Amino acid sequence: MNWVYWAKLYESKFQAGCLAKRMEEDWWIYGYECPQEVEVYRSKKGRFGVRYIV
């Protein structure tokens, strides 16, 4: 399986963590498939993003 990367990068790890938690808990509200794993990562430029495996 491959990682799917969320399009937006955030300035703080907290912001990315909030999105990751929402994806884990609220996936059914927004019509996403249930992610197997959600992870916050740091880009080469120092910003934070979210990636997940469906």
C-alpha positions as CSV (number, residue, x, y, z in Angstrom):
1,M,0.0,0.0,0.0
2,N,1.1,3.6,-0.7
3,W,0.8,6.7,1.5
4,V,-1.8,9.3,0.4
5,Y,-0.6,12.8,1.2
6,W,-3.0,15.5,2.3
7,A,-2.5,18.5,-0.1
8,K,-2.0,21.2,2.6
9,L,1.1,21.7,4.7
10,Y,0.9,23.5,8.1
11,E,3.2,25.7,10.0
12,S,2.8,23.8,13.3
13,K,2.8,20.2,14.3
14,F,-0.3,20.9,16.4
15,Q,-2.3,22.0,13.4
16,A,-1.4,18.9,11.4
17,G,-2.1,16.7,14.5
18,C,-5.6,18.2,14.7
19,L,-6.3,17.2,11.1
20,A,-4.9,13.8,11.7
21,K,-7.1,13.2,14.7
22,R,-10.1,14.4,12.8
23,M,-9.4,12.0,10.0
24,E,-9.1,9.1,12.4
25,E,-12.3,10.0,14.3
26,D,-14.6,11.7,11.8
27,W,-13.8,10.0,8.5
28,W,-17.4,8.7,8.1
29,I,-18.9,12.3,8.4
30,Y,-16.9,13.6,5.4
31,G,-17.3,10.5,3.2
32,Y,-13.6,9.3,3.4
33,E,-12.8,5.7,3.5
34,C,-11.6,4.6,6.9
35,P,-7.8,5.1,7.1
36,Q,-5.7,2.2,8.4
37,E,-3.0,4.5,9.6
38,V,-2.7,8.3,9.9
39,E,0.7,10.0,10.4
40,V,2.0,13.5,10.8
41,Y,5.3,14.1,8.9
42,R,7.7,16.9,8.5
43,S,8.6,18.2,5.0
44,K,12.1,19.1,3.9
45,K,11.3,22.8,4.3
46,G,10.2,22.2,7.9
47,R,6.4,22.4,7.5
48,F,4.1,19.6,8.7
49,G,1.7,17.5,6.8
50,V,-0.6,14.5,7.1
51,R,-0.4,11.3,5.3
52,Y,-2.5,8.2,5.5
53,I,-3.0,4.6,4.2
54,V,-6.6,3.7,3.1
